Amino acid sequence: RRVLTEIARLFRDEGDRVRETTRQVREALERIRDPPTAGAGSVSSARCVAQVEAELLQRIDPVHGGFGQAPKFPHPAAHALLLLRAQVLGAPDRAEPALHALRQMAAGGLYDQIGGGF
């Protein structure tokens, strides 16, 4: 009940900010889902993925993990992109923002009791 009350308060008091953050995340995820029509592995595809990664990294909350400010919701596609880029580029340090977010989620008690995981 507290969670729903807080969500209602945020939409009432900070609705514009919530909608703007939602729009930004949606646009970034759409760019991941719908890459340019150039063939996979092309320069423009690589640039697109790098741009999405850069935009995600700009929104990282270095203290609490995740993207932006409260309210926070899991963004598995965004975290997966950051982890995959770290692996593909052979740069484990690039995975740290996603790993930090996952650690914070686990420490905060975010856990699916029925399905497991986050």
Order of alpha helices (4+ residues) and beta strands (2+ residues): alpha-alpha-alpha-alpha
